């Protein structure tokens, strides 16, 4: 059976820098907010009000580093 490029491609795709997001200045999404609160609770931090998508993404990255979540 031949490998299907649609299902078997595990080549990592580079993520777009949040600073380059067209909608980065919009309010964070519901899933971002939910995950941020989970990470913040584990890190003993508070989630600031009114974060943009870019700010939320950067804070998620920081809290993942501090909590060890998302580590490969």
Buried (B, 14 or more C-beta within 10 A) or exposed (E): EEEEEEEEEEEEEEEEEBEEBEEBEEBBEEEBBEBBEBBBEBBEBEBEEEBBBBBBBBBBEEBBEEBEBEEE
